[in-house]
Amino acid sequence: MIFQKYIDTPVGKMRIAASDEGICLFDFQYRKSIDNIVSRIETLGGTKIEDGDHRYFGLLEQQIHEYFLGTRQQFDLPLHLIGTPFQKSVWEGLLQIPYAETRSYKQQSIFLGNEKAIRAVASANGDNGIAIIIPCHRVIGTNGSLTGYGGGLQRKKWLLEHERKHSGKTGQGELFV
């Protein structure tokens, strides 16, 4: 069984879902592609998502609250990645991007061992349904510009500035082009 509920966060209402293996969804309620993500989770997970409570929800809520307070930089939640083997490899690669740092799609492709897979990597980033925890918001354009984010570019900018502010790293001026 996969259960879901909604929570309020500083970046809007978010949908949580979990199986007994871990968190499989943490995404923006009104994200344009949320229906496709939910469909993928239900199809590959072999079950419908139902409203209800799950033992992992309290842990996620505690850790995401600490993240927004600026006191948590790493999550230690059980995750249930439901996707293709390629998507899972991209999402696992995203977990390697340190807090308050960014990588370009090209750097992420090189990190994953295939520099020419930039578009495939970008597509898999876009299919990530575990926002913030799997930090696809930390991937930017090669020129430093904010590009594509399922939660919207304003949220991406907010998350990156939030992390920068709480990381102890200093910088001047606008962070992104």
MODELLER restraints for C-alpha pairs under 7 A, 6 or more apart:
rsr = mdl.restraints
at = mdl.atoms
rsr.add(forms.Gaussian(group=physical.xy_distance, feature=features.Distance(at['CA:1:A'], at['CA:19:A']), mean=6.02, stdev=0.5))
rsr.add(forms.Gaussian(group=physical.xy_distance, feature=features.Distance(at['CA:1:A'], at['CA:47:A']), mean=6.33, stdev=0.5))
rsr.add(forms.Gaussian(group=physical.xy_distance, feature=features.Distance(at['CA:2:A'], at['CA:17:A']), mean=6.41, stdev=0.5))
rsr.add(forms.Gaussian(group=physical.xy_distance, feature=features.Distance(at['CA:2:A'], at['CA:18:A']), mean=5.39, stdev=0.5))
rsr.add(forms.Gaussian(group=physical.xy_distance, feature=features.Distance(at['CA:2:A'], at['CA:19:A']), mean=4.56, stdev=0.5))
rsr.add(forms.Gaussian(group=physical.xy_distance, feature=features.Distance(at['CA:2:A'], at['CA:48:A']), mean=6.79, stdev=0.5))
rsr.add(forms.Gaussian(group=physical.xy_distance, feature=features.Distance(at['CA:2:A'], at['CA:49:A']), mean=4.94, stdev=0.5))
rsr.add(forms.Gaussian(group=physical.xy_distance, feature=features.Distance(at['CA:2:A'], at['CA:50:A']), mean=6.32, stdev=0.5))
rsr.add(forms.Gaussian(group=physical.xy_distance, feature=features.Distance(at['CA:3:A'], at['CA:17:A']), mean=5.35, stdev=0.5))
rsr.add(forms.Gaussian(group=physical.xy_distance, feature=features.Distance(at['CA:3:A'], at['CA:18:A']), mean=5.62, stdev=0.5))
rsr.add(forms.Gaussian(group=physical.xy_distance, feature=features.Distance(at['CA:3:A'], at['CA:19:A']), mean=6.73, stdev=0.5))
rsr.add(forms.Gaussian(group=physical.xy_distance, feature=features.Distance(at['CA:3:A'], at['CA:49:A']), mean=5.54, stdev=0.5))
rsr.add(forms.Gaussian(group=physical.xy_distance, feature=features.Distance(at['CA:3:A'], at['CA:50:A']), mean=4.90, stdev=0.5))
rsr.add(forms.Gaussian(group=physical.xy_distance, feature=features.Distance(at['CA:3:A'], at['CA:51:A']), mean=5.43, stdev=0.5))
rsr.add(forms.Gaussian(group=physical.xy_distance, feature=features.Distance(at['CA:3:A'], at['CA:52:A']), mean=5.18, stdev=0.5))
rsr.add(forms.Gaussian(group=physical.xy_distance, feature=features.Distance(at['CA:3:A'], at['CA:53:A']), mean=6.25, stdev=0.5))
rsr.add(forms.Gaussian(group=physical.xy_distance, feature=features.Distance(at['CA:3:A'], at['CA:54:A']), mean=6.39, stdev=0.5))
rsr.add(forms.Gaussian(group=physical.xy_distance, feature=features.Distance(at['CA:4:A'], at['CA:15:A']), mean=6.92, stdev=0.5))
rsr.add(forms.Gaussian(group=physical.xy_distance, feature=features.Distance(at['CA:4:A'], at['CA:16:A']), mean=5.31, stdev=0.5))
rsr.add(forms.Gaussian(group=physical.xy_distance, feature=features.Distance(at['CA:4:A'], at['CA:17:A']), mean=4.10, stdev=0.5))
rsr.add(forms.Gaussian(group=physical.xy_distance, feature=features.Distance(at['CA:4:A'], at['CA:18:A']), mean=6.62, stdev=0.5))
rsr.add(forms.Gaussian(group=physical.xy_distance, feature=features.Distance(at['CA:4:A'], at['CA:49:A']), mean=6.58, stdev=0.5))
rsr.add(forms.Gaussian(group=physical.xy_distance, feature=features.Distance(at['CA:4:A'], at['CA:50:A']), mean=6.00, stdev=0.5))
rsr.add(forms.Gaussian(group=physical.xy_distance, feature=features.Distance(at['CA:4:A'], at['CA:51:A']), mean=4.89, stdev=0.5))
rsr.add(forms.Gaussian(group=physical.xy_distance, feature=features.Distance(at['CA:4:A'], at['CA:52:A']), mean=5.72, stdev=0.5))
rsr.add(forms.Gaussian(group=physical.xy_distance, feature=features.Distance(at['CA:4:A'], at['CA:53:A']), mean=6.81, stdev=0.5))
rsr.add(forms.Gaussian(group=physical.xy_distance, feature=features.Distance(at['CA:5:A'], at['CA:15:A']), mean=5.86, stdev=0.5))
rsr.add(forms.Gaussian(group=physical.xy_distance, feature=features.Distance(at['CA:5:A'], at['CA:16:A']), mean=5.45, stdev=0.5))
rsr.add(forms.Gaussian(group=physical.xy_distance, feature=features.Distance(at['CA:5:A'], at['CA:17:A']), mean=6.67, stdev=0.5))
rsr.add(forms.Gaussian(group=physical.xy_distance, feature=features.Distance(at['CA:5:A'], at['CA:51:A']), mean=5.98, stdev=0.5))
rsr.add(forms.Gaussian(group=physical.xy_distance, feature=features.Distance(at['CA:5:A'], at['CA:52:A']), mean=6.47, stdev=0.5))
rsr.add(forms.Gaussian(group=physical.xy_distance, feature=features.Distance(at['CA:6:A'], at['CA:13:A']), mean=6.61, stdev=0.5))
rsr.add(forms.Gaussian(group=physical.xy_distance, feature=features.Distance(at['CA:6:A'], at['CA:14:A']), mean=5.48, stdev=0.5))
rsr.add(forms.Gaussian(group=physical.xy_distance, feature=features.Distance(at['CA:6:A'], at['CA:15:A']), mean=4.45, stdev=0.5))
rsr.add(forms.Gaussian(group=physical.xy_distance, feature=features.Distance(at['CA:6:A'], at['CA:16:A']), mean=5.98, stdev=0.5))
rsr.add(forms.Gaussian(group=physical.xy_distance, feature=features.Distance(at['CA:7:A'], at['CA:13:A']), mean=5.60, stdev=0.5))
rsr.add(forms.Gaussian(group=physical.xy_distance, feature=features.Distance(at['CA:7:A'], at['CA:14:A']), mean=5.37, stdev=0.5))
rsr.add(forms.Gaussian(group=physical.xy_distance, feature=features.Distance(at['CA:7:A'], at['CA:15:A']), mean=6.52, stdev=0.5))
rsr.add(forms.Gaussian(group=physical.xy_distance, feature=features.Distance(at['CA:8:A'], at['CA:14:A']), mean=6.23, stdev=0.5))
rsr.add(forms.Gaussian(group=physical.xy_distance, feature=features.Distance(at['CA:11:A'], at['CA:155:A']), mean=6.55, stdev=0.5))
rsr.add(forms.Gaussian(group=physical.xy_distance, feature=features.Distance(at['CA:13:A'], at['CA:28:A']), mean=6.23, stdev=0.5))
rsr.add(forms.Gaussian(group=physical.xy_distance, feature=features.Distance(at['CA:13:A'], at['CA:29:A']), mean=5.75, stdev=0.5))
rsr.add(forms.Gaussian(group=physical.xy_distance, feature=features.Distance(at['CA:14:A'], at['CA:26:A']), mean=6.47, stdev=0.5))
rsr.add(forms.Gaussian(group=physical.xy_distance, feature=features.Distance(at['CA:14:A'], at['CA:27:A']), mean=5.30, stdev=0.5))
rsr.add(forms.Gaussian(group=physical.xy_distance, feature=features.Distance(at['CA:14:A'], at['CA:28:A']), mean=4.46, stdev=0.5))
rsr.add(forms.Gaussian(group=physical.xy_distance, feature=features.Distance(at['CA:14:A'], at['CA:29:A']), mean=4.96, stdev=0.5))
rsr.add(forms.Gaussian(group=physical.xy_distance, feature=features.Distance(at['CA:15:A'], at['CA:26:A']), mean=5.44, stdev=0.5))
rsr.add(forms.Gaussian(group=physical.xy_distance, feature=features.Distance(at['CA:15:A'], at['CA:27:A']), mean=5.34, stdev=0.5))
rsr.add(forms.Gaussian(group=physical.xy_distance, feature=features.Distance(at['CA:15:A'], at['CA:28:A']), mean=6.17, stdev=0.5))
rsr.add(forms.Gaussian(group=physical.xy_distance, feature=features.Distance(at['CA:15:A'], at['CA:29:A']), mean=5.55, stdev=0.5))
rsr.add(forms.Gaussian(group=physical.xy_distance, feature=features.Distance(at['CA:16:A'], at['CA:25:A']), mean=5.25, stdev=0.5))
rsr.add(forms.Gaussian(group=physical.xy_distance, feature=features.Distance(at['CA:16:A'], at['CA:26:A']), mean=4.52, stdev=0.5))
rsr.add(forms.Gaussian(group=physical.xy_distance, feature=features.Distance(at['CA:16:A'], at['CA:27:A']), mean=6.87, stdev=0.5))
rsr.add(forms.Gaussian(group=physical.xy_distance, feature=features.Distance(at['CA:17:A'], at['CA:23:A']), mean=6.00, stdev=0.5))
rsr.add(forms.Gaussian(group=physical.xy_distance, feature=features.Distance(at['CA:17:A'], at['CA:24:A']), mean=5.66, stdev=0.5))
rsr.add(forms.Gaussian(group=physical.xy_distance, feature=features.Distance(at['CA:17:A'], at['CA:25:A']), mean=4.77, stdev=0.5))
rsr.add(forms.Gaussian(group=physical.xy_distance, feature=features.Distance(at['CA:17:A'], at['CA:26:A']), mean=6.63, stdev=0.5))
rsr.add(forms.Gaussian(group=physical.xy_distance, feature=features.Distance(at['CA:18:A'], at['CA:24:A']), mean=5.20, stdev=0.5))
rsr.add(forms.Gaussian(group=physical.xy_distance, feature=features.Distance(at['CA:18:A'], at['CA:25:A']), mean=6.72, stdev=0.5))
rsr.add(forms.Gaussian(group=physical.xy_distance, feature=features.Distance(at['CA:18:A'], at['CA:54:A']), mean=6.70, stdev=0.5))
rsr.add(forms.Gaussian(group=physical.xy_distance, feature=features.Distance(at['CA:18:A'], at['CA:56:A']), mean=6.87, stdev=0.5))
rsr.add(forms.Gaussian(group=physical.xy_distance, feature=features.Distance(at['CA:21:A'], at['CA:78:A']), mean=6.90, stdev=0.5))
rsr.add(forms.Gaussian(group=physical.xy_distance, feature=features.Distance(at['CA:21:A'], at['CA:79:A']), mean=6.85, stdev=0.5))
rsr.add(forms.Gaussian(group=physical.xy_distance, feature=features.Distance(at['CA:21:A'], at['CA:80:A']), mean=5.50, stdev=0.5))
rsr.add(forms.Gaussian(group=physical.xy_distance, feature=features.Distance(at['CA:22:A'], at['CA:56:A']), mean=6.88, stdev=0.5))
rsr.add(forms.Gaussian(group=physical.xy_distance, feature=features.Distance(at['CA:22:A'], at['CA:78:A']), mean=4.57, stdev=0.5))
rsr.add(forms.Gaussian(group=physical.xy_distance, feature=features.Distance(at['CA:22:A'], at['CA:79:A']), mean=4.36, stdev=0.5))
rsr.add(forms.Gaussian(group=physical.xy_distance, feature=features.Distance(at['CA:22:A'], at['CA:80:A']), mean=4.68, stdev=0.5))
rsr.add(forms.Gaussian(group=physical.xy_distance, feature=features.Distance(at['CA:23:A'], at['CA:56:A']), mean=6.95, stdev=0.5))
rsr.add(forms.Gaussian(group=physical.xy_distance, feature=features.Distance(at['CA:23:A'], at['CA:78:A']), mean=6.23, stdev=0.5))
rsr.add(forms.Gaussian(group=physical.xy_distance, feature=features.Distance(at['CA:23:A'], at['CA:79:A']), mean=4.66, stdev=0.5))
rsr.add(forms.Gaussian(group=physical.xy_distance, feature=features.Distance(at['CA:23:A'], at['CA:80:A']), mean=5.46, stdev=0.5))
rsr.add(forms.Gaussian(group=physical.xy_distance, feature=features.Distance(at['CA:24:A'], at['CA:79:A']), mean=6.16, stdev=0.5))
rsr.add(forms.Gaussian(group=physical.xy_distance, feature=features.Distance(at['CA:24:A'], at['CA:80:A']), mean=4.85, stdev=0.5))
rsr.add(forms.Gaussian(group=physical.xy_distance, feature=features.Distance(at['CA:24:A'], at['CA:81:A']), mean=5.88, stdev=0.5))
rsr.add(forms.Gaussian(group=physical.xy_distance, feature=features.Distance(at['CA:24:A'], at['CA:82:A']), mean=6.71, stdev=0.5))
rsr.add(forms.Gaussian(group=physical.xy_distance, feature=features.Distance(at['CA:24:A'], at['CA:130:A']), mean=6.73, stdev=0.5))
rsr.add(forms.Gaussian(group=physical.xy_distance, feature=features.Distance(at['CA:25:A'], at['CA:129:A']), mean=5.28, stdev=0.5))
rsr.add(forms.Gaussian(group=physical.xy_distance, feature=features.Distance(at['CA:25:A'], at['CA:130:A']), mean=5.01, stdev=0.5))
rsr.add(forms.Gaussian(group=physical.xy_distance, feature=features.Distance(at['CA:26:A'], at['CA:129:A']), mean=6.08, stdev=0.5))
rsr.add(forms.Gaussian(group=physical.xy_distance, feature=features.Distance(at['CA:26:A'], at['CA:130:A']), mean=4.45, stdev=0.5))
rsr.add(forms.Gaussian(group=physical.xy_distance, feature=features.Distance(at['CA:26:A'], at['CA:131:A']), mean=5.68, stdev=0.5))
rsr.add(forms.Gaussian(group=physical.xy_distance, feature=features.Distance(at['CA:27:A'], at['CA:129:A']), mean=5.71, stdev=0.5))
rsr.add(forms.Gaussian(group=physical.xy_distance, feature=features.Distance(at['CA:27:A'], at['CA:130:A']), mean=5.83, stdev=0.5))
rsr.add(forms.Gaussian(group=physical.xy_distance, feature=features.Distance(at['CA:27:A'], at['CA:131:A']), mean=5.36, stdev=0.5))
rsr.add(forms.Gaussian(group=physical.xy_distance, feature=features.Distance(at['CA:28:A'], at['CA:151:A']), mean=6.16, stdev=0.5))
rsr.add(forms.Gaussian(group=physical.xy_distance, feature=features.Distance(at['CA:31:A'], at['CA:150:A']), mean=6.04, stdev=0.5))
rsr.add(forms.Gaussian(group=physical.xy_distance, feature=features.Distance(at['CA:31:A'], at['CA:151:A']), mean=5.93, stdev=0.5))
rsr.add(forms.Gaussian(group=physical.xy_distance, feature=features.Distance(at['CA:37:A'], at['CA:127:A']), mean=6.75, stdev=0.5))
rsr.add(forms.Gaussian(group=physical.xy_distance, feature=features.Distance(at['CA:37:A'], at['CA:129:A']), mean=6.34, stdev=0.5))
rsr.add(forms.Gaussian(group=physical.xy_distance, feature=features.Distance(at['CA:41:A'], at['CA:82:A']), mean=5.76, stdev=0.5))
rsr.add(forms.Gaussian(group=physical.xy_distance, feature=features.Distance(at['CA:42:A'], at['CA:48:A']), mean=5.22, stdev=0.5))
rsr.add(forms.Gaussian(group=physical.xy_distance, feature=features.Distance(at['CA:42:A'], at['CA:49:A']), mean=6.56, stdev=0.5))
rsr.add(forms.Gaussian(group=physical.xy_distance, feature=features.Distance(at['CA:44:A'], at['CA:82:A']), mean=6.50, stdev=0.5))
rsr.add(forms.Gaussian(group=physical.xy_distance, feature=features.Distance(at['CA:44:A'], at['CA:83:A']), mean=6.92, stdev=0.5))
rsr.add(forms.Gaussian(group=physical.xy_distance, feature=features.Distance(at['CA:45:A'], at['CA:82:A']), mean=6.60, stdev=0.5))
rsr.add(forms.Gaussian(group=physical.xy_distance, feature=features.Distance(at['CA:60:A'], at['CA:77:A']), mean=6.89, stdev=0.5))
rsr.add(forms.Gaussian(group=physical.xy_distance, feature=features.Distance(at['CA:63:A'], at['CA:75:A']), mean=6.70, stdev=0.5))
rsr.add(forms.Gaussian(group=physical.xy_distance, feature=features.Distance(at['CA:66:A'], at['CA:72:A']), mean=5.20, stdev=0.5))
rsr.add(forms.Gaussian(group=physical.xy_distance, feature=features.Distance(at['CA:67:A'], at['CA:73:A']), mean=6.34, stdev=0.5))
rsr.add(forms.Gaussian(group=physical.xy_distance, feature=features.Distance(at['CA:70:A'], at['CA:166:A']), mean=5.41, stdev=0.5))
rsr.add(forms.Gaussian(group=physical.xy_distance, feature=features.Distance(at['CA:73:A'], at['CA:99:A']), mean=5.97, stdev=0.5))
rsr.add(forms.Gaussian(group=physical.xy_distance, feature=features.Distance(at['CA:75:A'], at['CA:133:A']), mean=6.50, stdev=0.5))
rsr.add(forms.Gaussian(group=physical.xy_distance, feature=features.Distance(at['CA:81:A'], at['CA:88:A']), mean=6.34, stdev=0.5))
rsr.add(forms.Gaussian(group=physical.xy_distance, feature=features.Distance(at['CA:87:A'], at['CA:124:A']), mean=5.18, stdev=0.5))
rsr.add(forms.Gaussian(group=physical.xy_distance, feature=features.Distance(at['CA:90:A'], at['CA:121:A']), mean=6.44, stdev=0.5))
rsr.add(forms.Gaussian(group=physical.xy_distance, feature=features.Distance(at['CA:90:A'], at['CA:124:A']), mean=6.48, stdev=0.5))
rsr.add(forms.Gaussian(group=physical.xy_distance, feature=features.Distance(at['CA:90:A'], at['CA:125:A']), mean=6.93, stdev=0.5))
rsr.add(forms.Gaussian(group=physical.xy_distance, feature=features.Distance(at['CA:91:A'], at['CA:125:A']), mean=6.95, stdev=0.5))
rsr.add(forms.Gaussian(group=physical.xy_distance, feature=features.Distance(at['CA:91:A'], at['CA:128:A']), mean=6.88, stdev=0.5))
rsr.add(forms.Gaussian(group=physical.xy_distance, feature=features.Distance(at['CA:91:A'], at['CA:134:A']), mean=6.55, stdev=0.5))
rsr.add(forms.Gaussian(group=physical.xy_distance, feature=features.Distance(at['CA:93:A'], at['CA:112:A']), mean=6.85, stdev=0.5))
rsr.add(forms.Gaussian(group=physical.xy_distance, feature=features.Distance(at['CA:94:A'], at['CA:134:A']), mean=6.12, stdev=0.5))
rsr.add(forms.Gaussian(group=physical.xy_distance, feature=features.Distance(at['CA:94:A'], at['CA:135:A']), mean=5.91, stdev=0.5))
rsr.add(forms.Gaussian(group=physical.xy_distance, feature=features.Distance(at['CA:94:A'], at['CA:136:A']), mean=6.20, stdev=0.5))
rsr.add(forms.Gaussian(group=physical.xy_distance, feature=features.Distance(at['CA:95:A'], at['CA:134:A']), mean=5.58, stdev=0.5))
rsr.add(forms.Gaussian(group=physical.xy_distance, feature=features.Distance(at['CA:95:A'], at['CA:135:A']), mean=6.47, stdev=0.5))
rsr.add(forms.Gaussian(group=physical.xy_distance, feature=features.Distance(at['CA:99:A'], at['CA:163:A']), mean=6.60, stdev=0.5))
rsr.add(forms.Gaussian(group=physical.xy_distance, feature=features.Distance(at['CA:100:A'], at['CA:160:A']), mean=6.39, stdev=0.5))
rsr.add(forms.Gaussian(group=physical.xy_distance, feature=features.Distance(at['CA:100:A'], at['CA:163:A']), mean=4.79, stdev=0.5))
rsr.add(forms.Gaussian(group=physical.xy_distance, feature=features.Distance(at['CA:100:A'], at['CA:164:A']), mean=5.00, stdev=0.5))
rsr.add(forms.Gaussian(group=physical.xy_distance, feature=features.Distance(at['CA:100:A'], at['CA:167:A']), mean=6.27, stdev=0.5))
rsr.add(forms.Gaussian(group=physical.xy_distance, feature=features.Distance(at['CA:101:A'], at['CA:138:A']), mean=6.60, stdev=0.5))
rsr.add(forms.Gaussian(group=physical.xy_distance, feature=features.Distance(at['CA:102:A'], at['CA:138:A']), mean=4.63, stdev=0.5))
rsr.add(forms.Gaussian(group=physical.xy_distance, feature=features.Distance(at['CA:102:A'], at['CA:139:A']), mean=5.57, stdev=0.5))
rsr.add(forms.Gaussian(group=physical.xy_distance, feature=features.Distance(at['CA:102:A'], at['CA:140:A']), mean=6.68, stdev=0.5))
rsr.add(forms.Gaussian(group=physical.xy_distance, feature=features.Distance(at['CA:103:A'], at['CA:138:A']), mean=6.43, stdev=0.5))
rsr.add(forms.Gaussian(group=physical.xy_distance, feature=features.Distance(at['CA:103:A'], at['CA:139:A']), mean=4.98, stdev=0.5))
rsr.add(forms.Gaussian(group=physical.xy_distance, feature=features.Distance(at['CA:103:A'], at['CA:140:A']), mean=6.14, stdev=0.5))
rsr.add(forms.Gaussian(group=physical.xy_distance, feature=features.Distance(at['CA:104:A'], at['CA:139:A']), mean=5.31, stdev=0.5))
rsr.add(forms.Gaussian(group=physical.xy_distance, feature=features.Distance(at['CA:104:A'], at['CA:140:A']), mean=4.80, stdev=0.5))
rsr.add(forms.Gaussian(group=physical.xy_distance, feature=features.Distance(at['CA:104:A'], at['CA:141:A']), mean=5.20, stdev=0.5))
rsr.add(forms.Gaussian(group=physical.xy_distance, feature=features.Distance(at['CA:104:A'], at['CA:142:A']), mean=5.03, stdev=0.5))
rsr.add(forms.Gaussian(group=physical.xy_distance, feature=features.Distance(at['CA:105:A'], at['CA:118:A']), mean=5.90, stdev=0.5))
rsr.add(forms.Gaussian(group=physical.xy_distance, feature=features.Distance(at['CA:105:A'], at['CA:122:A']), mean=6.40, stdev=0.5))
rsr.add(forms.Gaussian(group=physical.xy_distance, feature=features.Distance(at['CA:105:A'], at['CA:139:A']), mean=6.15, stdev=0.5))
rsr.add(forms.Gaussian(group=physical.xy_distance, feature=features.Distance(at['CA:105:A'], at['CA:140:A']), mean=6.51, stdev=0.5))
rsr.add(forms.Gaussian(group=physical.xy_distance, feature=features.Distance(at['CA:105:A'], at['CA:141:A']), mean=6.44, stdev=0.5))
rsr.add(forms.Gaussian(group=physical.xy_distance, feature=features.Distance(at['CA:105:A'], at['CA:142:A']), mean=6.98, stdev=0.5))
rsr.add(forms.Gaussian(group=physical.xy_distance, feature=features.Distance(at['CA:106:A'], at['CA:115:A']), mean=6.35, stdev=0.5))
rsr.add(forms.Gaussian(group=physical.xy_distance, feature=features.Distance(at['CA:106:A'], at['CA:118:A']), mean=5.64, stdev=0.5))
rsr.add(forms.Gaussian(group=physical.xy_distance, feature=features.Distance(at['CA:106:A'], at['CA:142:A']), mean=6.93, stdev=0.5))
rsr.add(forms.Gaussian(group=physical.xy_distance, feature=features.Distance(at['CA:109:A'], at['CA:115:A']), mean=4.84, stdev=0.5))
rsr.add(forms.Gaussian(group=physical.xy_distance, feature=features.Distance(at['CA:109:A'], at['CA:117:A']), mean=5.90, stdev=0.5))
rsr.add(forms.Gaussian(group=physical.xy_distance, feature=features.Distance(at['CA:109:A'], at['CA:118:A']), mean=5.51, stdev=0.5))
rsr.add(forms.Gaussian(group=physical.xy_distance, feature=features.Distance(at['CA:109:A'], at['CA:121:A']), mean=6.34, stdev=0.5))
rsr.add(forms.Gaussian(group=physical.xy_distance, feature=features.Distance(at['CA:125:A'], at['CA:136:A']), mean=5.95, stdev=0.5))
rsr.add(forms.Gaussian(group=physical.xy_distance, feature=features.Distance(at['CA:126:A'], at['CA:149:A']), mean=6.92, stdev=0.5))
rsr.add(forms.Gaussian(group=physical.xy_distance, feature=features.Distance(at['CA:126:A'], at['CA:150:A']), mean=6.47, stdev=0.5))
rsr.add(forms.Gaussian(group=physical.xy_distance, feature=features.Distance(at['CA:137:A'], at['CA:149:A']), mean=6.63, stdev=0.5))
rsr.add(forms.Gaussian(group=physical.xy_distance, feature=features.Distance(at['CA:137:A'], at['CA:156:A']), mean=5.47, stdev=0.5))
rsr.add(forms.Gaussian(group=physical.xy_distance, feature=features.Distance(at['CA:138:A'], at['CA:160:A']), mean=6.95, stdev=0.5))
rsr.add(forms.Gaussian(group=physical.xy_distance, feature=features.Distance(at['CA:140:A'], at['CA:146:A']), mean=5.20, stdev=0.5))
rsr.add(forms.Gaussian(group=physical.xy_distance, feature=features.Distance(at['CA:140:A'], at['CA:147:A']), mean=5.76, stdev=0.5))
rsr.add(forms.Gaussian(group=physical.xy_distance, feature=features.Distance(at['CA:141:A'], at['CA:147:A']), mean=5.88, stdev=0.5))
rsr.add(forms.Gaussian(group=physical.xy_distance, feature=features.Distance(at['CA:144:A'], at['CA:176:A']), mean=5.91, stdev=0.5))
rsr.add(forms.Gaussian(group=physical.xy_distance, feature=features.Distance(at['CA:144:A'], at['CA:177:A']), mean=6.09, stdev=0.5))
rsr.add(forms.Gaussian(group=physical.xy_distance, feature=features.Distance(at['CA:145:A'], at['CA:176:A']), mean=5.55, stdev=0.5))
rsr.add(forms.Gaussian(group=physical.xy_distance, feature=features.Distance(at['CA:145:A'], at['CA:177:A']), mean=4.76, stdev=0.5))
rsr.add(forms.Gaussian(group=physical.xy_distance, feature=features.Distance(at['CA:146:A'], at['CA:153:A']), mean=6.80, stdev=0.5))
rsr.add(forms.Gaussian(group=physical.xy_distance, feature=features.Distance(at['CA:146:A'], at['CA:176:A']), mean=6.58, stdev=0.5))
rsr.add(forms.Gaussian(group=physical.xy_distance, feature=features.Distance(at['CA:149:A'], at['CA:156:A']), mean=6.55, stdev=0.5))
